[in-house]
Amino acid sequence: MIALTPGLAAPLGAYYDGNGINFTLFSAHATQVELCLFDAKMRETRLPLPARSGDIWHGYLPGGEPGLRYGFRVHGPFKPRRGLRFNPNKLLLDPAARAVEGPVADHLYLHGGYDQPDPQDSASLMPKCIVIDERYDWEDDRPPATPWSKTVIYEAHVRGLTLLHPEIPPVLRGSFAALGHPVMIAHFRRLGITALELLPIQQHTTEPRLQRLGLINYWGYNVLAPYAPDNRYCSLRTDMTPLREFRDAVKALHKAGIEVILDVVFNHSAELDLDGPTLSLRGIDNPSYYWLEPDGDYVNATGCGNTLRLDQPAGVAWVMDCLRFWVRECHVDGFRFDLGTVLGRTPAFDRDAPLFQAMLADDTLGRCKLIAEPWDIGSGGYQVGAFPGRFAEWNDHFRDDIRSFWLRGHLSLGQFARRFAASSDVFNQRGRAPYASINMLAAHDGFTLQDVVSFNQKHNQPNGEGNRDGSDHNFSYNHGVEGPVADHTIVQHRRASQRALLATLLLAQGTPMLLAGDEHGHSQQGNNNAYCQDNETTWLNWAKADDCLTAYTAALIRLRRQIPALEQGGWWQEGDGSVQWLNVHGQPLSAQEWEQGERLLQIRLSQRWLLVINATPQAVEMTLPEGDWQVVAPFVQEEDSQVELPTWCQAAHSLCVLAEKKN
């Protein structure tokens, strides 16, 4: 006969100590919590957790072993207008589960009920949590601890990055193992990136609406279990588990000097709106975990049907425990917080919100890079520049303004300079550093760089929403023909624009972020919201990669490392030798030129590096500042690359870099 002893109120979740398993679950409003154990034939045994310490229910299973399948049933009142939706007919996932068997197939019986609790049992339809043994030999692993000022981020999807790579063994493609494969390590090192930022690797599931359309959630932002590495990203080799394989990848990347940053989703859950399934938090303690309207409906500041409530101790403790798990047990180096404004809602955004205070005071997170996507769709949701302390933020000002400058001609030199100087107008406040600006031209959400120069309009028809989804404001330019196929002249113009945009990104102050595939010309055929496209739309086609563009990107990153002004930690100050802003005559820009001048500019960095910018449609003769200059980018070896003239013709729509010869 199985019997539980009281056990301990910590840690969260199911913890195997070598002799048995301790189970804990938070619920402030429950009247009883049952631990549900499942054998190999999925026969269920229900055991009431015998102890409660405050709002933590707990029990210990002597002799319990890793591999045990489990879930919870939580009893309590069903009073929807008060937000209480307890229904013990629904098997619930542990919010702190380290492993979950799989995704959720849409079914009516997963719904917990509207005005009355649904009577159907959901156990046969629900994936089960799995107890694991967290021990692992990290050998001599050490975090690379790359300073922010030297950081170059590469945003990628585990599956899409490697699924079509011909030099990776088929059994490993699309998996955690592929991330640490020597072929990928060689590519990362060739590029010179210092941090791999991964779209959500946590166990996620596909929304019922997408399932009915025959699509899947590819990006992974519909998270089911935030502690559990997704088993679909495991190669499933003999004796391999998702957690072990992910740790192996981190260890290999660290050995190559590459940090690992995880995209985490603490703004909404896979339970969605009132029509969504009851999978975990809703049935465990709905009003403690979600922001609710006065009538018990869900506040939807995320566009995903619900909004997590993280201003109370239970929510703060859950998020902090999860982040510590990824750092302590998986050695990750940082986090990017999806729709990060939700983290500071109280319910209005507050940079001193309890979760922010906990994160910034935590020793375990002290070495981590913290990156916010600084917006959600709720009231007051746009908070670029408003995050606290050590946070860096995705900078959509940089993305939109730099695209506009090169492709639309709708930006003054003054505004361009502000973006180039780490958006000092936005981030140079309250002691923040230039690294706070995560500069990007493209990210997973939006056009790829190739599509930015190939499409004027989004083409999201395959997503099944009548092309209504995705942004209509892309600041892109197709150069005269919509789509990837165009004549030689247009292709050459697009290539020039790509290179000018990349040079601006990688030679600007702030932290550059490169979208995987932008270095070799990957196109999504104009889809700017490919969240449900797990196919060749999103998979990188390595066989067709533009190696010249890859080499150009790598050379820019090498050049970045040679320019002290781009790797110093402080803001550029007038007269400190870091930067000079010059006009076509090599003289300081006048006030009128800053705001009304043509898109012609020379930027002198650290005295001996000169960026010559012509964003106009015609070649222009410029006078270089006094000095013995030679062209070092765009990395050509033609005869004129060594031109040494006081006046110099700069090609249309181009950014050229010169270096002053050393005596």
Sequence and secondary structure as in RCSB ss.txt:
>XXXX:A:sequence
MIALTPGLAAPLGAYYDGNGINFTLFSAHATQVELCLFDAKMRETRLPLPARSGDIWHGYLPGGEPGLRYGFRVH
GPFKPRRGLRFNPNKLLLDPAARAVEGPVADHLYLHGGYDQPDPQDSASLMPKCIVIDERYDWEDDRPPATPWSK
TVIYEAHVRGLTLLHPEIPPVLRGSFAALGHPVMIAHFRRLGITALELLPIQQHTTEPRLQRLGLINYWGYNVLA
PYAPDNRYCSLRTDMTPLREFRDAVKALHKAGIEVILDVVFNHSAELDLDGPTLSLRGIDNPSYYWLEPDGDYVN
ATGCGNTLRLDQPAGVAWVMDCLRFWVRECHVDGFRFDLGTVLGRTPAFDRDAPLFQAMLADDTLGRCKLIAEPW
DIGSGGYQVGAFPGRFAEWNDHFRDDIRSFWLRGHLSLGQFARRFAASSDVFNQRGRAPYASINMLAAHDGFTLQ
DVVSFNQKHNQPNGEGNRDGSDHNFSYNHGVEGPVADHTIVQHRRASQRALLATLLLAQGTPMLLAGDEHGHSQQ
GNNNAYCQDNETTWLNWAKADDCLTAYTAALIRLRRQIPALEQGGWWQEGDGSVQWLNVHGQPLSAQEWEQGERL
LQIRLSQRWLLVINATPQAVEMTLPEGDWQVVAPFVQEEDSQVELPTWCQAAHSLCVLAEKKN
>XXXX:A:secstr
    B   S SSEEEE SSEEEEEEE SS SEEEEEEE TT  EEEEE  EEETTEEEEEEET  TT EEEEEEE
  EEGGGTEE  TTS B  TT S B       GGG   SSS   S  GGGS  EE        TT       GGG
  EEEE HHHHHTT TTS TTTTTSHHHHTSHHHHHHHHHHT  EEEES  EEE   HHHHHTT    S  SEEE
EEEE GGGS   TT  HHHHHHHHHHHHHHTT EEEEEE  S  TT STTS   SHHHHHHHHHB B TTS B  
SSSSS  B  SSHHHHHHHHHHHHHHHHHH   EEEETTGGGGGBSSSB TT HHHHHHHH SGGGGSEEEE   
 SSTT   TT   TT EEE HHHHHHHHIIIII    HHHHHHHHBTTHHHHSSTT  GGGEEEES  SSS  HH
HHTT SS   GGGSSTT SS S      TTSSSS   HHHHHHHHHHHHHHHHHHHTSBSEEEEETTGGGT   T
T S  TT  STTTS  GGG  HHHHHHHHHHHHHHHH HHHH SS   TTSSSEEEE TTSSB  HHHHHHS SE
EEEEETTTEEEEEE SSS EEEE  SS EEEEES   SGGGG   SEEEE TTEEEEEEE   
